Amino acid sequence: MTPSVRTLARALVVATVVVLLSTSSSTSVAAHASLDSSDPAPSAILESSPSEIRLDFSEPVSPSSEAISLFDGDGSPIAAGPIGSGGSPSSIVMTDVPTLDDGTYVIAWRVVSSDGHLVQGAFTFTIGSGTIGSGDANSIDVGELVGGVLSARNGAAGIDTVLVVMRWMSFVAAVVLLGALAFVVSPTIDRARLTLPALLAAIVLGATSLVHLALQGVYLTAGGWSTMFEPGAWGDVLETRLGVGLLVRVPAAAVLGIIVLTIRRDVERADDRVSSAWWQSTAALVSAVVLATFSMGGHPSAAPLAGVAVVVDVIHFAAVALWIGGLVAVLIAGRGRVDAVERLSRVATWAAPIAVATGVWQTWRIGNGWSDLVDTTWGRGLLVKSAVVIVALALGGVARLVVRQNSPSGGIGRLILTEVVVALVVLAASAYVVGESPVVARPPAVVSTTLVQGSTIVELTVTPGTVGNNEIHVVVRPPGGALQRIPSLEMRATPPSDDAVPIDVAVLGAGPNHFVGRVAFVESGNWQLDILLQSDPSSSTRLSTELAITG
């Protein structure tokens, strides 16, 4: 192991311990936030206009300027009050909602989850008597309405693709730069040829980080391309760990660029200080910071055991930089020398297995096992990446075999070139998957039904109708009409499993004859819901129905 590699290893230990301490106090969360509850609830039927809109998520979120938007039944935006924190990091509130007439409305949200990625969605609620799905001329197609709202909030066309390209360029620049710094002290490398590509890589790393920060503002706010020049959008990005990481990466790349210039000057002067310890220690420490900026704004920072996951990811990226960056360094400045290839082979012998092992662990941790891997674009992208990595490992094995047989250096050069091309494909796959959600998208399956017992009509809505926390909205229309109030209501849910114990549902009054129950459905299947209405001390009404809860 070269001195620079040893120094980098020591610096990685220091940097990752700092990251571990900074994240260990955070509670374990699942990558990408999801909407836990809201007020109004999805598909709720209200008797009057709400004064505010509150959204509660499964993990802390950073609201953007477009965090909550309100639309009418035609999909037209409605001006509303400011958006702020709901009293906890996982809640946001829109205050001063204008008085809304009877009708159907759409609430759309756009927030940033703990891993720095965008989470968005929409749902409807109704004020007064609803006509959703009634089939008459005044009915509203909820799916079409919500889909139209979300389509209008997609932002600039092609922004996702451009962000993938920016991430890929940053990955390539970081790998080339860190690999060059790790191998430039080797006497088997032509240092003069290696410093110029390293300097260009430092420039590209800083520039792509700045452009990524500006483009992230377009992505988060659903704005046009001109949004990348708006300071307000930059502010939204800098509220996230990803934004902070991008900003920190710029001066870090500049420092590494200065170090490369210093090395280049010493090489031109034939100065022995090119291998001195001062720049190696500085370069290793700053390189560790660069590696951490990629991890702190990605999926590892929001995985269970986030601190450990970030440390593992930093180690993973360091091993990748030594492996792939070493390939590039030897290709540029040492492929004609067998001793350079032998040194690369020794480094790759331990760097490649570490990269693979940490990558496998990270995939298992972030993806919560293997069962849902093929059900997400993130998982499918990782499978493609894994296949390409296997090709790269096979090429590396062939190269090491050729080195042991002392074959001509020309064949080695072609193998290294092929391995570099394959490695660039691996980095492209990585740039794609880091922007995808590792969580299986389970769309809400709102359960809505009407129960009739004698002259009593009960309108029942369960949201989101999936395993997990749910809200049960019950609107009672008693025989006496709106003038007759139902003083109390009880609910009990029975799981579909045999010999299951019924669960008492906590019920709160939400308005005249409008009750809201909150319950956690722990398994999918047909749950039985029993409702007991107490219209007066001497009489009660019992209604039962089955709820199809999806997984």
N, C-alpha and C positions, 0 to 999 in steps of 0.2 A: 504494500500500500504506500503510495507516494506521500510526502509530507503534507502537501496541500489537501489530499483526501483525508488524512488523519485530522488535520485542523478543521476541515469541514465537518467531520463527524463530531468533534468536540463542540463546535459551534451549534450544530443541530441539537445536541443534547441540551445546551443552555436555552436556545430559542424555544424548543418544544416544551421544556419545563415551564417557561414563562407562559406559553399558550395554554398549557394544561391548568396552571393555577388560575388563569384569567377566565377559564370556561368551566372549571370544576364546580363552581358554586351554582351554576345553572341547573335547573331541573332537567331531567331527561325528556326529550320531546321527539316526536316523529317528524321526519323531513316533510316539509310543506304543511302549512296550517290548513285547517278545514273549519268550516262554520259549525260551531257547536249549537248555538241557539241565537235567537233574535227576537226583537220586539219592535214591530209586529212580527209574528212568526210566519213562515212560508204558508201561503194559502189561507191565512187567517181571515175571518170575516168580522170586521169591526163595526160597531154601531156609530162611532164618530171618528173624526180625523185625529190621528196621533199627534202629540206635540213634539215628539222626537223619535228618532230611529236609532236603535242600539243593536250592534252586532257583537257577539262573543265568539272568539275563536279558540281552537284547541291548543294554541301556543302563542307567545308574544308576537305581535305584528307591528309593522311600521306603516302608518297610513300615508298615502300620497295625496296630492291635491285632488285626485279623483277617487278617493277611498270609498265614498258613498255617493251614489247619484240616484235621483228619483225621476221616474217617467210616468206619463199618463197612459191610458189604455190605447192610445194611438202610437205610443213609442216616442212621444215628444218630451224633451227634458223639462223638468219643473225646477225653477230657481228655489233654493232652500238655504238654510242657515249654515254657519260654519261647522267644520268637522274637527273633533278633538278626541282626546283619550276618554274612555269610559270609566276611568277610575282604576284600571288595572292595565298592564301591558298587553293583555290579550283582548281588550275591548276597545271599540271605537263608537262614537256617538255623533249623529247629525242633530244639532239643536235648531230650534226655531223653524220647525217644519210649517209651511203655510197651511191654512185651513183648506182641506181638500173636500170636494163635493163627493156625493155617492158615486161609486164606480170602481173599476179595477186599476191598480197601479203596480209598477215594477220598481223594486229596489235592486240596484246593481252595485256590487262592491269590487274594489280593486286594491289589494293590500300586498305588502311584502312580508313573506314569512321569515322565520329565523335564519334560514339558509340563504337569504338574499334573493329568492326567486318570487316571481309574481304569482299571486293566487287571486282568481276572480270568479265571479258567478252572479246569478240573479235569480229572483223569485218574485212572485206576485202576492198581493193581498187585496182584499176587497172591503170597501166601506158601504154599508147598507146592504140591501138584498142583491146578491150576486147573480149573474147570468152566465157564469163560466160553464161552458159545455152544455148549455141547455138546448142547443140546437135551433133556437129561433134566430130571427134576423139581428137581434141585439147581442147574441152570444159572442164571446171572445175566445179565439184559439190561443190558449196560454203558451203552448209550445212555440207557435209562430211569433207571438209577441216577445217572449223572452229571447228567442233566437235572434230576432231583429235587433233588439237592444244590444246584445252581446256582440253581434257582427259590427254594429256601428262603433263599438269601443275597441276594435282591434288595433287601431293606430296605423302608423305608416306601413304601407305594403312592403314586405320583404325584410322588415326589421329583424325577425328571428334569424334569417339566413345571414344577414350582415353581422349579427352578434356572434354566430358560430364562427365566422371567418376571423373576427377579431380575437376570439378566444384561441383559435388555432394558431394564429400568428404570434400571440403572446406565449403560448406553450412552446412553439418552435424557437422563438427568440430566447426564452429562458433556458431551454435545454442546450442550445448552441453556446450561449454565454457561460453558463455554469460549467458545462463540459470543457470549454476552452480554458477557463480559469483553473480547473482541476488538473488538466494535462499540460499546461504551458510550461511547468517547471521541469517536465521530463526531458532529459537530454536526447531522447529519441525523436523529439518533435522539432520541426522547423519553426521556431518561435516567431520569426519575422512574418511568415505566411499566415500564422494563426491569429495574430493580434488584430488585423484589419477586419476579418469576419466577426471576431468577438466584439469589436467596437460597433460595427453595424448592428449586431444583435442587441447591444445595450440601447442603442438609439431606437430600434424597432420596438423593444420592450417598453420603453417609456412612452413612445408615441401611441402605440396600440392601447396602452392602459388609459391614457387621456381620452382617446377617441371612444373607447369602451365606456368610460364614465359618462361622456356626453350622450352616447347612444342609449345607455341604460335609462336616461331621463325620458327619452322618446318612448321606450318600452313600458316604463312604469306608469306614465301619465296618459298613454294612448294618444299621444299628440302626433302632429305631422313631423316631417324631417326638420323643419325649422326649430322644433322644440329643443334640439340638441345645443342650441345657442342661448337658451333661456336659463339664467341663473336660478330661477325658482325650481326648475326641473333638476338642476344639479343638487340643490338643497335636499330635494326628496331622495336622491340617490345616496347622498352623504349621511342620511339618517339610517342607512343599512350597513351591516358589516361588509358587504360586498363593496359598497362605495368607499368606505374607509380603506379597505384593502387596496383598491385601485389607486387611491390617492397616495397611500404610503409607497406603493410600488414605483411611482415616478421618481422621487428623489433617490430611492434605493438603486434604481437602474442608472441614475446619473452618477452615483458614487462608484458603482462598478465600472462605468465607462471611464471615469477618471483613473481608476486603477489600471485599466487596460492601456490607457494613454501613457501612464507612467512606465508600465512594462515595455511598451513599444519604444519609448525613449531610451530605456536602459538597454534594450536589444540593439538599437541603432548605434549606441555608444559602446557596445560590447562590454557593458557594465555587469559585474557579477551580482549586483544587488537584485537582478531579476528573480533570483531564488531566495531572497531574504524573507525573514519571517513576518515582518511588519505588514506587508501587503497581503500575505497569505491569511493571516489571522483576521484582518479587516475584511477581506473578500469573503472568507468563509462565514463570518458573522452576518454580513449584509446579504449574502446568498441565502442564508437560513431565513432571514426576514422576508426575502422575496418569495421563498417557498411557502412561508406561513400566510402570505397575503392571498395565495391561491386557495389555501385550505379554509381560511377563516370566513370566506364568503360563499362556500359551497355546501354540498350535502353533508360532509362530515361534521360541520359546525351545528347541525340540527339533528344529527342522529342520536339514538340512545347512547349514553356515555360519551357525550360530545367532546369532552376534553381528551379522552383517550383516542377517539376517532380522528381528531385533528392531528394529534401527535403521529398516529400511524400514517395519516395521509402525507404529512411532511416527510416522513421517512420514505414513503413510497415514491414521492416526486423526486427526492434526492437520489434514490437508486436509479430512477428512470433517467435523470439528468446525467449521472455518471455513465450509465450504459449507452444511451442514445447519443448524448453529447460527446462521449468518448469516440463513438463511431464517426461522428462528423469531424472531430478534431483529427483523427488519424486519416480520414479520407482527404482532408484539406492539406494537412501538413506532415503526414507520416506514412502514407500507404505504400510508398516505395521502399520502406525500411522494415525488414522483418522484425527487428527488435521493438519497434513501435507497435506492431500488430501483436506481438507476444505480450507486451504490457497491457494492451487493451483486452486481450483474452483473459489475463489474470483478473483484471478489474471486473469484467463482465461475468466471470465465473461466480462471483458472490453478489454483484449488483443485480443481475437479472433474476435470480431466485428470490432475493428480498423484494424486488418490485412485484413479482408474481404473487408471492405469499401475502404481502400487505394488501395487494389489490383484491385477492380472493376474500380475505377477512373483511375488507371494507364493503365489498359487494354483499356479503352475508349480513353484515351489521346494518347497513343502510336499507337493504331490501327486505329486512325482517325475515331472513331465511331464503329458501329457494323456490317455494311453492308458487309465488306470483311473478317469478322472473320473466316469463314469456308473456305476461298479461299487460306489460307496460312498455312504452317506447324506450324508456330508460333501460329496462332489462334486455330488450331485444338488441338495442345498440351495444350493450356490454357483451352480449353473446357474439356479435359481429367483431367487436374489438378483440375478444378473447381468441377468436379464430385467427385473426391477423397476427396476434402476439405469438401464437403457436408457430406460425410460418417464420416469424422473426427469430424465435428460439432455434428452430430447425436450421436456418441459415447460419446462425451463430455457431451451432454445433459443427456444421460442415466446415466453417472457417477455422475453428480450433483444430479440427482433424487435419486440415491442410497445413496449418502452422506446424503441427507435430511432425508431419512428413517432410517438412522443409521444402515444400513445393515452391515454384516461381512466384515472385511477388505480384506479377500481373494478374494471376488468378485470384489472389487475395484481394486485390483492388476491386475487381469486378464483384466479388462476393460482398465486400463492404458497401459498395455503391448500392447493390440490390437491397442489402439490409437497411441502409439509410432510407431508401424509398419506402420500404415496408413500414419502417418506424414512423415516417411522416403520415402514413395512413392511420397508424395507431393513434397518433396525436390528434388527427382529424376526428376519429371516432370519439376520443375523450372530450374534445371540444363540443361535440354534439350532445353526449349523454349528460354532461354537467348542467345543461340547461333544461333537462327533462325531469319530470317528477318520478321518483321511485315508488310512489304510492298508487295502487290500483284505483283508477277512477270509478267510483261507485255512485252513479247518478241517483239523486233522490227519487224514491218511488212513493210519492205522496199517496196515502190511503184516504179516500174520501167516500163517505157513504151516508145514507139517510135511513134512520131507524124510526119505525112507527109502532106505537103501542096505544091502541084505542084512539083517542083524539090528541094524543101527545106526539109531536114530531121532534126528533132529535137529529141535528146535522152534525156529523162527526168528521173531523179531519185530523190525521196523524202525519206529522212531518218530522224527519224526512222519510220515515217508513222503512228505515234500514236498521241493522244491528248497531247498537250504541244508544246515546241519549236521544230521546224523542219528546215532542210536545203533542199532547192530545187536546184539541180544541173541541168543545162541546157547546153548541148553541141550541137551547131548548125553546120550542114553541108550544106552550101548554094550551089546554083547551080554552082557557079564558083569554087567550091572546096576550099581548104585551103587558096588559094591566096586571096579570097574575104573575107574581114573582116566585121563583123557586128558591127557597131559603138555603138549601144544601144539596150537595151532590157527592156521591162516593163512587170510586172506580176501583176495580180490581182486575189485574191482568194475569192470565194463567199461561205458562210456557207450553210449547207443543210437546215436550218430552213426557213420556209416561210417568205417572206418579209425581208430577211436578207440583211444587207448592205455589199457590197463588201469591201474587205480589200486590200489596196495597199501593195504589198510585196517589202521590201527593197532589191535592187539588187546591187551586186558588181561584177566587172569583175575579173575572176580568171585566165585568160589566153586568148589566141586567140580563139574567138568564144566560150568561156567557161564562163558561168555566174552562180553566186550563189545567191539565194534568201533566206532570213531568215524570218520566219513567225511563229506565235503561233496559232495552231489550237485549238480552245477553246471547241470543241465538236466533237464527233464521227459522222460518216456518210459520204455521198458522197459529197465532196466539188467540186465546179467547178473552174478550173484554166484556166485563159485566159492569153495568151502570145502574146505580140505585138513586132515583130522584125522590127527594122528600118534599112534596108539594105543601104539606101541612103536618102538624104533629100526629094526625090520625090516619094519614094515607100516604102511600109511597108507590112508585112505579119502577119495575125492574126491566131492563133491556139488555140483550146480549148480542154479540156479533163476533165474527172471526176477522182478525187482522193478518193479512199476508205480509210478513216482514221479510225483506230480502237481506242477503248476507253482504 
